[in-house]
Amino acid sequence: LLVCATGAPDIPFMEDIITEPGIDTLPEYRRKDYAFAACAKFLENALSHGYVPIWNCRNDNAASYRLAEKLGYAFLCGLFTVEGVISND
């Protein structure tokens, strides 16, 4: 039974430099360190191939923040984004 998986979403403008793990764990298997193990292996592989791993999550995703910190990531900066269409009206 596959309970947790990680992969790298496309980052077209920097695909040969950076990578970012995407992680999904079945709800009943969360908080059992499966995500940590999968991401740790992902990072090991990324670093061994010369990629710079980044981490991105929503401000309200406390579990993702905890996992990133546990993996050794340090918070660098906040980022503002805009959703929708910008109008000059």
Backbone hydrogen bonds in HBPLUS format (Angstrom, degrees):
<---DONOR---> <-ACCEPTOR-->    atom                        ^
c    i                          cat <-CA-CA->   ^        H-A-AA   ^      H-
h    n   atom  resd res      DA  || num        DHA   H-A  angle D-A-AA Bond
n    s   type  num  typ     dist DA aas  dist angle  dist       angle   num
A0026-LEU N   A0003-VAL O   2.90 MM  23  5.44 161.6  1.93 152.8 158.1     1
A0005-ALA N   A0024-ASP O   2.92 MM  19  5.54 156.8  1.98 156.4 164.1     2
A0024-ASP N   A0005-ALA O   2.97 MM  19  5.54 159.6  2.02 163.3 169.1     3
A0007-GLY N   A0022-GLY O   3.00 MM  15  5.24 145.9  2.12 138.7 148.4     4
A0022-GLY N   A0007-GLY O   2.65 MM  15  5.24 153.9  1.72 162.1 169.5     5
A0014-MET N   A0011-ILE O   3.04 MM   3  5.78 159.4  2.08 127.9 134.1     6
A0017-ILE N   A0014-MET O   2.94 MM   3  5.41 167.2  1.95 124.4 127.4     7
A0018-ILE N   A0014-MET O   3.07 MM   4  6.01 163.3  2.10 166.8 172.1     8
A0052-VAL N   A0017-ILE O   2.82 MM  35  6.15 158.3  1.87 150.1 157.6     9
A0019-THR N   A0052-VAL O   3.12 MM  33  6.20 148.4  2.23 134.1 134.4    10
A0054-ILE N   A0019-THR O   2.86 MM  35  6.23 157.7  1.91 160.7 168.2    11
A0029-TYR N   A0026-LEU O   2.87 MM   3  5.49 162.4  1.91 126.5 132.5    12
A0030-ARG N   A0027-PRO O   3.31 MM   3  5.47 172.2  2.32 111.5 112.9    13
A0037-ALA N   A0033-ASP O   3.06 MM   4  6.21 164.9  2.08 144.6 148.1    14
A0038-ALA N   A0034-TYR O   2.94 MM   4  6.17 165.1  1.97 154.6 158.5    15
A0039-CYS N   A0035-ALA O   2.89 MM   4  5.95 166.4  1.91 150.3 154.5    16
A0040-ALA N   A0036-PHE O   2.82 MM   4  5.88 156.0  1.88 150.1 157.4    17
A0041-LYS N   A0037-ALA O   3.15 MM   4  6.31 158.5  2.20 144.1 148.9    18
A0042-PHE N   A0038-ALA O   2.97 MM   4  6.20 155.4  2.03 143.9 151.6    19
A0043-LEU N   A0039-CYS O   2.81 MM   4  6.04 162.3  1.84 154.3 157.8    20
A0044-GLU N   A0040-ALA O   2.95 MM   4  6.13 158.9  1.99 145.9 152.0    21
A0045-ASN N   A0041-LYS O   2.99 MM   4  6.18 163.0  2.02 151.3 155.1    22
A0046-ALA N   A0042-PHE O   2.87 MM   4  6.11 162.8  1.90 151.6 156.9    23
A0047-LEU N   A0043-LEU O   2.87 MM   4  5.96 174.5  1.87 157.5 158.9    24
A0048-SER N   A0044-GLU O   3.04 MM   4  6.13 153.0  2.12 141.4 149.3    25
A0049-HIS N   A0045-ASN O   3.18 MM   4  6.37 126.5  2.48 139.7 152.3    26
A0049-HIS N   A0046-ALA O   3.12 MM   3  5.28 142.1  2.27 100.0 111.0    27
A0051-TYR N   A0046-ALA O   3.00 MM   5  5.23 160.3  2.04 151.1 144.8    28
A0050-GLY N   A0047-LEU O   3.11 MM   3  5.07 166.0  2.13 107.0 109.2    29
A0061-ASN N   A0058-ARG O   3.11 MM   3  5.40 166.8  2.13 117.0 118.6    30
A0065-TYR N   A0061-ASN O   3.13 MM   4  6.49 158.2  2.18 152.5 159.0    31
A0066-ARG N   A0062-ALA O   2.94 MM   4  6.19 164.0  1.96 153.9 157.7    32
A0067-LEU N   A0063-ALA O   2.97 MM   4  6.18 159.8  2.01 147.2 152.8    33
A0068-ALA N   A0064-SER O   2.90 MM   4  6.09 165.6  1.92 152.6 156.4    34
A0069-GLU N   A0065-TYR O   3.01 MM   4  6.25 165.5  2.03 154.1 157.5    35
A0070-LYS N   A0066-ARG O   2.92 MM   4  6.10 158.3  1.96 149.1 155.6    36
A0071-LEU N   A0067-LEU O   2.96 MM   4  6.18 142.3  2.10 147.8 157.8    37
A0071-LEU N   A0068-ALA O   3.18 MM   3  5.13 125.6  2.49  93.4 107.2    38
A0073-TYR N   A0068-ALA O   2.93 MM   5  5.27 153.2  2.01 154.9 146.4    39
A0072-GLY N   A0069-GLU O   3.01 MM   3  5.08 153.5  2.08 102.4 110.9    40
